[in-house]
Amino acid sequence: MKESIKIFDLTKQFKNLSKEINRDVINILRSGQYILGKNVHQLENAFTKFLNVKYAVSCNSGTDALILSLRASKIGKNDEVITTPFTYFATAEAIALVGAKPIFVDINPDTYNIDINQIEKHITKKTKAIMPVHIFGQSSDIDKIAIICKKHKIKLIEDCAQSFGAKKNGLYTGTFGDFGCYSFFPTKNLGCAGDGGMIVTNSKKNMIYLKKLRNHGGLTRNIHEYIGYNSRLDEIQAAVLLTKLKKIKAFDKKRNIIAKKYKSSIINNKIKLPYQAEGTHHVYNQFTICVKNRKRFSKYLENNGIPYGVYYPIPIYKQKALKSFKYKCYLKNTEKITKECISLPMYPELSISAIDYIVEKINNYK
Ligand SMILES: Cc1ncc(COP(=O)(O)O)c(C=O)c1O
């Protein structure tokens, strides 16, 4: 393989969009309006149209999107929030940061999303919300989770950091609950050139509160109604995102073509390919396979110049940062998948020759 393969390559995407992005960035720099200007406004509007929701409030990161949604749900000390232990740390971190306790429910061994059949037994008087993650770009059983939340009168905060554009039964993830939280971290399907996030909601009251929270607790200069945050998306990031949003369906199509190619061509009984649940539109933020001896397999990939990522090697309840919660859980599917999962290169600009090479090497793995 002549070209070197990357786990993801942001430079290729920028190269294809550079004319538009360079023009917009220069215009913003010339305008002198760098914060909460017309690009942010346009992006929020574009989000509501794309996802068919009433309101969108941008913020500084996906983590902040989760924190602001928890705050707007009045969740804090002595409260519990049910979530998955197989996710990026930020999901549980956001819950802990508002003073609540993350309660971990095991995952489905096929989709790696929170196991719908195990959620209800964890609901107690203290449970204030469920925060599912649509891991790797595939919707969780979000329609059923929404029913559980309604039944128990608790909030539904969707962590859509990896699932912009993913659907369940024809509806976008992020639109089933009280809040849909997005990350624009550069490697996300819709990524900016730094940090950024977005919250969508159909509640006007929540929208106004979120707008205050992201701006030091107020909308009017020097009037602070709440202890808030400095969590505004800046104009340059919004402009980059507006350009990329126009292309997101094409990017999504390419990711799906690559996933289809991997799935139809990788034939090796040592490898478990990703499973796509019925009624879902997957957006493949990651293409994650499972292999029994990951250490040996990853060495093999390294020796053949194939980069990989391990998302995620440790169940969140085992993270040192959460030791004060004294978790005693051993969630068997999570334990197994964290030992076996490994993600292959996946981004819209990945070349056919690179895919062919990766497939050939994996098929030759003994
Ligand atoms: C599932 C999940 N939740 C939350 C986040 C946090 O997003 P951000 O990095 O934008 O704060 C990420 C980002 O990596 C994520 O993958």
The ligand as an SDF file (V2000), in Angstrom:
LIG
                    3D

 16 16  0  0  0  0  0  0  0  0999 V2000
  -20.9160    9.9800   23.1860 C   0  0  0  0  0  0  0  0  0  0  0  0
  -20.2640   11.3020   23.4480 C   0  0  0  0  0  0  0  0  0  0  0  0
  -20.8080   12.1410   24.3480 N   0  0  0  0  0  0  0  0  0  0  0  0
  -20.2850   13.3550   24.5850 C   0  0  0  0  0  0  0  0  0  0  0  0
  -19.1670   13.7850   23.9300 C   0  0  0  0  0  0  0  0  0  0  0  0
  -18.5770   15.1110   24.2710 C   0  0  0  0  0  0  0  0  0  0  0  0
  -18.5570   16.0020   23.2100 O   0  0  0  0  0  0  0  0  0  0  0  0
  -17.4820   17.2000   23.1610 P   0  0  0  0  0  0  0  0  0  0  0  0
  -16.1500   16.5950   22.9190 O   0  0  0  0  0  0  0  0  0  0  0  0
  -17.9490   18.0560   22.0500 O   0  0  0  0  0  0  0  0  0  0  0  0
  -17.5660   17.8840   24.4790 O   0  0  0  0  0  0  0  0  0  0  0  0
  -18.5700   12.9700   22.9780 C   0  0  0  0  0  0  0  0  0  0  0  0
  -17.3840   13.4250   22.2330 C   0  0  0  0  0  0  0  0  0  0  0  0
  -16.4110   12.8030   22.0580 O   0  0  0  0  0  0  0  0  0  0  0  0
  -19.1310   11.6840   22.7250 C   0  0  0  0  0  0  0  0  0  0  0  0
  -18.6010   10.8540   21.8170 O   0  0  0  0  0  0  0  0  0  0  0  0
  1  2  1  0
  2  3  1  0
  2 15  2  0
  3  4  2  0
  4  5  1  0
  5  6  1  0
  5 12  2  0
  6  7  1  0
  7  8  1  0
  8  9  2  0
  8 10  1  0
  8 11  1  0
 12 13  1  0
 12 15  1  0
 13 14  2  0
 15 16  1  0
M  END
$$$$
